[in-house]
Amino acid sequence: MIRKQVGQRLKELRTKLGLSQEKFGLEVGLDRTYIASIERGRRNVSILNLEKIWKGLKVTPKEFFNSTLFNGDEQ
């Protein structure tokens, strides 16, 4: 499920930067609970919010999706 994959990737990259959900949310202008729901795969994220997330993680969309999480297999 793509929502879970996006959430797992967000969490992976966020934790690599050493950022809590709260600090990351403040940096990108999104609520901590919203970030948490994305990471749990419960939120259908808009492309505009994905753009904020990519900028906050300092990655391009290509870099974000360049992960074995998105290899096409069902998880």
Secondary structure, DSSP 4 states (H G I P E B T S, - for coil): -HHHHHHHHHHHHHHHTT--HHHHHHHHT--HHHHHHHHTT-----HHHHHHHHHHHT--HHHHH-SGGGSS---
